[in-house]
Amino acid sequence: MMKLKILNLDGFLETIGRCRGPVYQVGPDESRTDLCRSASLQDALRARYRRDRGELSITLVVPDGHDFFRIVAYYAGDC
């Protein structure tokens, strides 16, 4: 599980769009929803991002190790 603060939502969504497995957003009730395959969830993230003035705190679970490191590499380069 990783907790991130996203400052570039478009770049983040591009990165998870290249993932080969699921990327789960963890909700407050510990529910998991796959961000990669849900346009409506991505739209909700965009709305939160705008509401929070260009930043988005998110908790993710990424089961595929390759995808995990892809997101970490993106995040390290974006911060």
N, C-alpha and C positions, 0 to 999 in steps of 0.2 A: 504494500500500500504506500502511496506517495501523496503528499499534500503539496500543491503548487499554487503560486500566484501568477496568473497569466496576464501579461501586459500587451501581448500581440495576439489577439484572438484569431485573426485570419491565418497567421503562420502556424499557430497551434492546431487549428482545424485541418490545415493542409497536411501537417505532420501525422495526425492520427488517421487521416484519409489514406495515407500510404502504408498503414499498418496492415499486416496480413491476418492478424487475429483480433479478437475483441479488445476494446479498451473500455473498461467499466467505470462509470461515474458512481461513486458511493454516496448515497443520500444520508440524511440525518438519522434515518431509521435503519441504516446499514443495508438498504436495498441497493441493488446494482442494475444499472442500465447501460447498454452498449452504445457508446457515443459514435462509433464508426458507422453504424447502420441506421441511425435515427436522425433524419432531417429535422423532425419536430423538436427533438432534444437540443440539437445544435441551434435552432432558432431561439429556443428558450435561453440558452447560454448567451447568445448575442444580446438578447433583451436585458439579462442580468448585467452583462458587461457594460452596456450603455448606461443602465441605471446606476451602476457603481463607478461611473466616470472613468472608464478605461482600464479597469483591472477586475480580475475574476479569480476568486479563491475556489479551488476545486480539489477533491480527493479522488484519486484514481487507483484502480487495481488493473494491472497489465500482466496477464498470465504468460504471454509469450516473451521469452527473454530478449529476443531480437527487437521486438517492438518496444519493450521496456527501455533498452539502451538507446533506441531511436528517439524516444521522447526525452530521455535524460540529456542526450546530446543536443537536441533542439533547445531545451530549457537552459542548459549551461551557456549556450551561445546567444540566447535571447536576453538574459538578465543583465 
